[in-house]
């Protein structure tokens, strides 16, 4: 008999609004009901919303969450038979967070190319509410990147990751940020194809500078291959960026960062990416990468349905200050801010130490964004971008039981992935 768990008493953020004193019912790995509480212990009222989830309704969602227990190390409260209710009065229940852009965490890096390091990073971010994530690589030798992709692809196939994001080496030397300048190269379509093929069908996104030789052809290749082409680490003009969008680019990699500033006579890529409805813009909301006024400007111009909050986190996420590797580079973290420690790019901001629960808290309590809009930017929008909104990104019957419990101050209290508690709200 499958365990049925009723999460009751909290404010539940649904696609069509917030329900006070709501409930979410989980059976096995799926959500089977979400809405107003009804009856003793918050049992759902009869009707379609409370019906059982089926595989056909989710397109095979169970396999995408099947690895939750092994990566989270959390207790699987949805095992065994019976029925239980958990009172979460005073809190919030929101969908699990989806991160399009993360390099590592917990002292580990996806660029290490080993399952052990990758799982450490995954566990770290899951404990902070990210139940779905891409593994982002860092500029390196093409053969090394191909080996990393092959290793990470196995974790995608096991359901631990949602895919691979290649950030570099096809980026501008003038906007390389924390990437090793000597390893950068123009996006030759043959090289782009080599990395996509190495990922064995698990490549989901590639960041490149479209103004470089082969850039537009590579954007078209990626779009034709079902891989998201993201404009980033670019010295592109406004006009060249529009060409990239017409060629098939659909994502702006950490908008404003590692690209020309928005100027009144030279609007550059920022204006082109913000104004086009086909583009989803990544924003790093850590208080370091973007001034709150700039973040607000971008958020309100694009709207929550076109904004994806990301971490761009490196290995120091969830850790203390110190020195950490970032691909072939070394990073020093001081007061939670990561910067390249040596070499020609010394002092450059090197990703972040952000986790998405902190991004949520900051968005609502400091930036003044609404809870529903923040949920869309952290869950629904990135899920749509990845083409997996039928399985994750919102609290709806039939979807994976991926959710985050927050307290009244919007601080993380619990995390569930695939029906198993990664962080139990009663145990922490």
ABEGO torsion letter per residue (X at the ends): XBBBBBBBGBBBBBAAEBBBGBBBBBBEABBABBEBBBEBGGBBBBEAAABBBBAAAAGGAAAAAAAAAAAAGBBBAABEBEBBBBBABGBBBBBBBBBABBAEEGGBBAAAGBAAAAAAAAAAAAAAGBABBBBBBBBBBAAAAAAAAAAAAAAAAAGABAEBBBBOABBBAAAAEABBAAABBBBBAAAAAAAAAAAGGABABBBBBAABBGAAAAAAAAAAAGBBBBBBGBABBAAAAAAAAAAGBABBBGBGBGBBBBBAABAEAAAAAAABAABBBBBBBAGAABBAAAAAAAAAAAEAAABBBBAGBBAABGBBBEBBBBEABBBBBBGGBBBBABEAABGBBBEBABBAAAAAAAAAAAAGBBAAAAAAAAAAAAAAAAGAAAABGBBBBGBBBBBBBBBAAGBBABBBBGGBBABBAAAX
